[in-house]
Amino acid sequence: MCGIVGLIAPPTASWDAEAVTRRMSDTLRHRGPDSSGVWRDPAGGSVVFGHRRLAIIDLSASGHQPMLDRSQRYAITYNGEIYNYKALRDELALGGSTFRSESDTEVILEGVARWGLAATVVRLAGIFAFAIFDRQQRRLFLVRDHLGVKPLYHGVAGTTFVFASELQPFRQIPGFSPVLSPDSVDALLRYSYIPAPATIFEGVFKLPAGTIGEVNLDQPTAPLRMSTYWSVREAALRGAKDPLDGTPDEAVSALDALLRTAIGSQMISDVPLGAFLSGGIDSSTVVALMQSASPRPIRTFSIGFTEEAFNEAHAAAAVAAHLGTDHTELYVSPQDALDVIPRLPRLYDEPFADSSQIPTFLVSQLARRSVTVALSGDGGDELFAGYNRHVLGDRLWGLMKRTPHPLRRALSCAALSPAPSRYDRAAEVWNRVTGQHLPGRVGFQVHKLAALLDARSQGELYERLTSQWNGLPAGVRGVHPERGLRRLAPASFATLTERMMVWDLETYLPDDVLTKVDRASMACGLEARVPLLDPRVVEFAWRIPLGLKLRDGKGKWILRQVLQRYVPRQLVDRPKAGFAVPIDSWLRGPLREWAESLLSVAALDASGLLETPVIREVWRRHLIGERDAHQTVWNVLMFQAWYLERGR
């Protein structure tokens, strides 16, 4: 993986465009510590590319970037890995192409020279973000991979067009005066992330997944002309119209074989390689298939917490022992995790508030001590119905639509009236009297369910299931709480579960899950690969009938069947735990002083965007146990920490 930057210098620029591009590139050193380069178009000189390299394939200088094709027509700055590059190289060689390097970068260039950009991009199986300049036709394109694994930002700073892997390089442009977007802050408070194409800054955007954007060199400040070369939604619709025939066993075997192919292609590396292992279904499946393809024990990594409710290290160790991997685990103390928090505004570049960012960084840091590439199991939940909302959504909506909305609203208000702590105390009494055991945090679960009851549509239900700001007044000035940046286009599927899976793949996956993994891993100089999100796997997964994903009240049935060919069921058959840290108790304990400093009236007023009385009241109610608002508060804290360090 690498970091890329570039700009179109205005004719009137009084500054040195190459020097500025180099400074932009240097802010991404963590993404590419091995080498750097800057290229300026010699004909006119307005287009300048920069690159920071993390060498994974072809470690020699011949893989240096920015790179030009043999004809010198095309220039590229590229971040990513193309897993089928050897097959594409062979195909190009049969047509007469010759190569100077062993890099996948050159394969992209020669593919574009031979087939054209669009025809090349649809052939790529990998994760990538790149800019390519056609020097002959004077056309500049930005391209992002199918699912949005690799980031690419673009925008205008004054009269300068800029693109980069992160937002930090934009600050190096003379005259860049960022303006915070209130809508983006509102989205952050609700979802824990900022949905694409928006960013925290007005006028700066994320290139959507599966998209080619063309820059108008005559009017570089004009909006990009966008074209979609691959769409999650279209892939899902095609798959739903062409479901798999055959028996469930045949479907399991077909998925097994496809995953072996995808994972095998992503084990190609000229540097040490390993895998994250949480002990859950997704990461265990990836590790099991990696180990089955490797003659030597693969390296696996997990972290554990002393708080047993959040600790999955035992499960990971059991899976590793069964598979015979070379396993490394690290138990982190609360202080170890807390020490990461001051670094988060720098690591995540724009405010980001999924609290699993902390363990994700810690396991990336652990892995980087031994390997340069790590495979992860991200994507399994979205493709194979692994979230609780997938399991319960249709059932819950079926009950809701049979109940008049006024009655549901009344029930919601009644259930939300008692504080969560009162439900928790009632549950404790019930457990003592009956000898039964209701699960912990009953009050939190009751409040969460109650907040869903007055949803008027399936889209609104999904919004409430995935929002942290339900039932609260607006937390951002001038922004209506029911309006938002995230747009859920209607999805033509038979079930709410399938609609939610598509919405997850379009929004939550790229803007939360993949952003979290990219920033955490790249902060450590580690390349994270996501084999379950190989486009071939995604397309195949949508051909699998929903009944082979959801069965017996559980999601991911077919993926479990694949895993059970390699790992005994008892090692992985347990409730979904997620990858979490005890933010709730930390906010009332060791993090309280830090949180209070960021949530003071003066600190909240600093940006001029937040509704200080609303947020102070949420914080007060959380502290006294009237509402479990730890994630709501965390979203505010991550904005505050970012703003006070980087946003001004």
N, C-alpha and C positions, 0 to 999 in steps of 0.2 A: 504494500500500500504506500501511498505517497500523498503529498500535498501539492495542489496546483493553484496557480494564480494567473491573472492576465488583465490587460486593459487595452483600450483604444485611446491613445493620447490625443487630446484636442489640438488642432493646428496652432492655437494661440498659447499653448502651455509654455510657461517660463521655467518649468522644472525638468529635470533629467528623467525621462520615462524609464530608462533602463535601471537607474539607481533606485527609483521608487519601486519598481517591480522587484528588485532584489530585496529591498526592505520588506515588501509584502511577503515574499517567499520566506524570509528569515523568521517571520512570526509563526511559520508552520514547521519549524525545525523538528518538533516532536513527532510530526507525521512522517518525516523523511530525514532521518539523521545521517544517512550514508553519503549523500552528495547533493549538490544543487546546480542549477543552470538557469540562464536567462537567454532568450532569443528575441531579436527584434527584426521585423520584416525589413530587409534592405531596400525594398522598393516602396518608398513613401514613408516607411518607418512608424506608422501610427499604431500598428498591432504589435504588442509585446507580450510574450509568454514567460512565465517563471515556473520552476519545478523544484520540489524537494523529494528526494528519492529514499525509499526504504527498499533495498534490493532483496527480492525474493526469488525471481527467476532470471537467469543470466546475470551473475553478479559482476561481470566484467564491465569495463568502461563502454563497451559497445551498446549497452542498454541505457546509456545516459540520455536524459531528456532536458529540454524539449528536443524532439527528433523530427527530421525531415525524411520523406520517402526518397527512393533512389533518383526519381526524376526531379526532386527539389520543388515539386508543385505543392505538396501538402506538408504542413507543419502541425505537430500535435504536442499538447501537454496532457498527460493521462495519469489517472489514479485508478488502480484496480487490478484484477486478475481475470484473464480469460482462460477458462478451464479446458476448452476445446481448441486452443490455439494451435496445437500440433496438427490436428486434423485439417484445420483451415490452411495452415502453412503448406501441408502436403498438397491440398487441392490447388492452391495458388502456384506451387512449384510445377505441377503438371501442366499448367497453362503458360509456363515460361518465366515466372517470377523468380528472382534470385534474392538472397538475403545476406545481410552483413552481420547479423546478430542472431542470438537464440531467444530474443525477447518477444513477448506477446505484443508489445507496443508496435514493433515493426510489422507484425502480421496485420494489425488494424490498419496501419498506413497503406500497406500494399493491397489490402482488401478494398479500401476506399478507392485507390487508384484504378483497380481492376473492375470492381462491381458498382462503385458509387456508395455514398454514405448510407442511405436508407437500406439498401440491399445487404450491406456489410453488417450493420447493427442488428438486424433481425437474425443473423447467423451466430451472433455472439452468445455463448453460454458462460456467464460470469457475473462479476460485480464491477461496476465501473462508473466513472464520471470523467469526461474529457472535453477539451476544446480542440477543434481542428479548423485550420485556416486554409482555404483554397486560394493560393496566391495568384493563380491564373485568372479565376473568375472574381476574385476579391470578395469572397464570401466567408463569413465566420460562423461556425456552428458550435453550440453547446449540447452535450448528450449525457443523459443519466440512465442508469441501468433499469431493468424491468420493474423491480420491486422497490427501488429507492434505497438500496443498501448503502451506497456511497453518496455523500452530500455534494451539492453544487449550488452555490449562491451567486446571484447576479443582481446588478442594479446600477444606478447612476450616482456618481459623486460630483456634484456641480455639472460640468459638461463632459465628464470622463465616464465611459462605460467600464465597468469592473466586474470580474468574476473571480471566485475563489472557493476553496474547499470549506472554509469557515468564514466567520464575520471579521475576525481580527485583522486580516490584511486590508480591509476597507479603510481602516483608521490611518493607514499610511498615505492615503491619497491627499495631496494638498487641497484644502478647502472642504474636505468631507465633514459635514455638520449633521450628525445623525439626529433624527427626531423620533421619539418613542411613539409607537402606535397604541392608542388606548384599546382598540379592539384586540390587539395581540396580547396585551396584559390581561384583559378580561378572559381570553381563551386560556391563557396560562393558569389563571386562578381556577378555572373550571376543569380543565382536562389534564393539567400538569405538563402540557407541552403546547407549542404554537403550531397549528395546522398549516401545512403547505397550501398555497405558495407563499403565505405571509411569513414575515419574520418580525422580530421585535422592533425593527426600524421601518418607518415609512419609506417607500421607494426602493427597498431592497427585498429580494424575493428568493425563494427556493425553487429551483427547476423541478417540476413534477416528475415523478417516476415514469419511466417508459416514454420519455419525451425527447424530441429534438427541437431545440430553439435556434432560430437563425437571427443574427444581429444584422441590422441594416448599417453598413459602414458609412453610408452617406448621411444617415440620421441615427447615430449610435445611441442617442438618448431616447429614441422611440421604443415602444414595447416590442419584445421579441415576437417573431412569427413562429407560433408553436405548431408542431405536428406530433401526433401520438403514433408510435410504431408498435406498441404493445400495451394492452390494457388488462388489468385484473378482471374487470367486469366482463369484458368480451371473452376472455379465457374461461371464466366461470360459466357464462351463458352457453358457450360452445360445449363445454363439458357436460352441463346439465341436459343438453339436447342429445348427447351421445353417450349415455351411461354404459358402464361395463356390463357385458354379458357374462354368464358363467356363474360358478359357485363362489361362496365366500372364500373357500380355501384357494381357489384360483386367483381371486382378487388379492389375497394376502401374498401369494407367491409373486404376482406381478409387481406389487408394491415393493416387496423385498428386493427383487431383481433391479428395479429402477433405482432404489435407494443405494444399492451396492454400486451401480454405475456412477451416480451423482457423487457419492462420497469418495469413491476411488479416484475420480477425476480431480477432486479437491485435495487429495493427499499428495499431489505433485508439488514439490518444492525443492529448491536448492539450499534451504536453510532448515534448522531443526523445527519439527512440527509436533503438535500435541492437540489436546482437546480439553474443553471445560466439561466437568462432570458434576452435576448436582445430585444425581441419584434419581431424578424424575424420568418420565417416559421418554421425552424428547432427547435429552442429552445422552441417556443410557443407550438409546437406539443408535445414535450416531457413533458412540464409542464402540458398541458391540460390532457394528459393521466395519468400522475402522480396524478393530483388532482382528476380525476374521480375514481381513485382506492383508495384514501385515505379518511378516515372518518374525518380527521382534516385538516385544512389549511396547505399546505406544505410551506416550507420556500423558497422564491425566492430572487435572488440578481441581481442587475444591477448597472451599473455606468453611469453617464452622464457627458457631457462636456459642458462648457459654449459656445464653438463654435458650433452654431446650425447645421452647415453643417455636423458635426461629432457626433451629439447627437441623440441617440436612446432611451434615458430614458423615454421620453413621451410615445412612443409606448409600451415599456415594462410595464410601469405603467398602461396603459389602459388594456392590456391583463391580468395583475395580478388582477386588479379590477374586470374585468368580471368573471374571474375564482374563485375569492375569496381566493387567496393565501395570506400568511403572507409575505408581500413584503418589502424588504429593498433596498433603493437606496442611492447612494452616488455620489454627484456631486464633481468632482475633478477639481481643478484649474490647469492651465498650470504648476504652480510650483510643485503641487503634482505629476504630471506625470514626470516632469523633474527631480525630486528628485530620481525617480526610475532608471534613465539611468545609473548613476555610478555603480549601483548594477548588471547591466545586465551581465557583463563578469563572475561574480561569479554565478549568477542564472543559466546561460545557459551552463557553464562548457566548451563547445567548441563553437567557434564563431557561432552565429546565428543571422539573420538579418531581420526577418519578423517583421515590426514595430508594428504589433498588439500584440506583446509580452508585450508591456507596459500595455494596458488595460486588457489583460488576467491576468497579475500578480495582477493588482489592484482589479479586481473583485474576484480573488481567495483570496486575503488578506481580502477583505470585508466578504466573505462567511465564512472564517475560524473563524471569531469572534463568529459565532453562530453554525456552523455545522462542522463535520469532513469529510463528504462525500457530493459531489455535482454532479448531473447529468448534462450533457451538450448535445447540439444538433449537435455536430461535426459529419461529415459524410454525412449529408443530401445533400449537393451540389454534392459530388462525385457520390452518388448513384442515384440521381433523376434529374440529368442534371440541376444544379442550377447556374453554372457559365456562364458569358456572352459568353465565348468561346464555350460552349456547344450549346447555342442558335444560334450563328452566324457562327460557324465553317463551316458547310456544305455549307451554302449560300455563304460565302466568298470564299471558295475553288472552288465552282462551277463557280463563276465569274472569278477567277484567272486563272483557267486552260483553259478558253476560250480565254485568252489574251496572246499573245506571250511574252515570258520571257524578251527579250530585251526592249519591250515597257513598261512592268511593272517596270523594273529597272529604265528606264528613268523617268517614272512618280514618282517613289519613290524618286529619287534624287531631282526632281523638288519640290516635296511637302516638303521635309526636308530642303530645302534651307532657307525659311523664318523662323525666330525665332518664337517659340510659342507665344510670346508676340504680334507679329504682327497679328497673327490670332485672338488673343483675342481682340485686338483693332478693327479689322475689324468686329468682331462679335458684339461689343458694338455699332458701327456705324449702322450695319444692324438692331439691335434691336430698335435703336432710330428712324430710317427712316421708318421701316415697322410696328413698334408696336408689333412685334413678340418677342419671348424670346428664343434665343438659349441658351442651357445649358452652365454652366461655364466651364472653362478650355478647350475651343475649341482647342487651339493650342496644348495642350497635347494630345488630342484625335486624331488630324490630324497627328501629328508626330508618334503616336503609330500605326495608321493604315498604314502610309507610310512605316514604317519599316517592315511591313509584306509583302509588295507587291512583292518583288523579291524572296520569298521563292520558292524553286524548288520542294518540296514534302510536303506531309501531315505531316510527321514527322518534317520537318524543320519549317513548319508553326506553329506547336505546340511548338517547341523550342522557336520561336520568341515571341509567345503569352505569354510564361511563363518565359522569360528571361528579366533581367534588363540591359543587356549589348549590346543591338542590335545596330549595325552600328558604334561601337566604336573599336579603336585599342585594342589589348590585354592589360589588366591591370596588368597582372602578367608576370614576365620575363620568357622567354623560353617556354611559353605555347601558342599554336595557338588558336585564339578565336573561331574557328569553331570545335575544338576538345574538348571533355569534358568527365567527369566521368559518366554522366548520359547516360544510354543506353536504348533506346526505342525499344524494340523488336517489329517486325511487329505484328499487331493484326488483326485476321481474322474476321472482323465485316463488316456489310454492309455499315455503315456510319462512317464518320470522327468523329461525335459526340460520338459514342460508343467507338471508338479507344481512343479518348481523355479522356473519363471517365475511361477507364482501365488504361491508363498512369497516370492519376491523383491518382488512388487508389494504384498504384504500387510505385509512387515516391513522389508526392507532399503531399499526405495525411500522410504517416508515417514519412517522413523526415522533413516536415514543420509543418503541422497542429497539429499532435499528439505530436511531440517533443515540440512544443510551450506550449501546454496545460499541458503535463507531468511536464516539468521543472518549469513552473509558479506555478502550484498547489502544487507540492511537496516541493517547496521552502517555502511554507506556512504550510506544514504538513497537506495538504488537499488531499483527494483521489477524483480524477475526473473520473467519469464513462461515457461511451459513448454508450448508448443503441442502437442508429441507426446503430452501427457497430457490433452488435451481428451477428455472422456468418450466423445464420438462416435468419436474415433480409437481409444481403448482397446477399445470394443465391436467396432469393425470389425476391429481387429488380431486378435481372438480368432476371427473367422470365417475368417481366412487359414489354410489348411492348413499344418501344420508343415513339410512339404516345400518350401514357398515361403519359409520363413524359414531353414531349415538346408539347405544344398546344397554339395556338393563340399568338405565339411569346414569350412565357414565359416558363421557366423551372419549374420543380417540380409540375406539374399539379396534379398528383395523391396525393401527400403529402398535397397540398393545400386543396383537397377535404376532406381528413381525418380531417384536422384541422378545416375546416368550419362546421363540425359536433359539434364542441365544442366552437368555437370562431367566432363571426360575421366577414364576409369577410372584412368589411370596417376597422377593427382594424389592419389587417395584410397585406392588399393588397396595397403595396407601392413599389417603386423601391428598388432594393437590395442596401444596404448601406455598408455592410461589418463591420468590427470591427476595426476601424482605428483611428489614431490620426493625428493632423495637422502637420506632420513632415516638409512639404514643408515650411510653414510660420515660424515654429520654427527655421529651419536652417538659415533663413534670419534674424531672430530676436533673441530670448533669447538663442538659442543654437549656435549662430554664433561663439562666442569666444571659446567655448568648441570645436567646429568642427575645427576651425582654428588651435588650438593647436595640434589636431590629424592629420591634413592634411598639416602641415608644411613640408618643404623639409626634414628636419632632422628626423621628426617622420616617414614620409613615407619611408625614406631610412633605417630605423632601422632594419626591418626584412630581408632586402636584396632581397625581392621577388617582390615588387611592382614596376610598371613602373611609377615612380614619375611624370614625365612631363605629361603623359596621364591623370593621376588622377587630377593633379593640373588644367589642362585645363577643365576637366569636372566640377570641382568645380567652376572655374571662370565663365564658361558659365551658370551654374545654378544660381549663385549670380546675374548676370546681366539680367537674364531672357531669354537668348538665347535658353536654353533647360531646360525643367522640368526634372531634374535628381535627385529628392529628394530620390527616392528609390535606385538608383544607388549609390549615395553618402552615403546613410545610410548603405548599405552593406559594403562599405569601412570603414566607421566609426566603425562599430561593429567589424570588424576584427582588426582595429587599437586599439580600447579600450581593446579588449581581449588580443592581443599580448603584449601590453605595460604593462598589469597587470599580465597576467597568462602564456603567451606563451613563455617566455624566460627562 
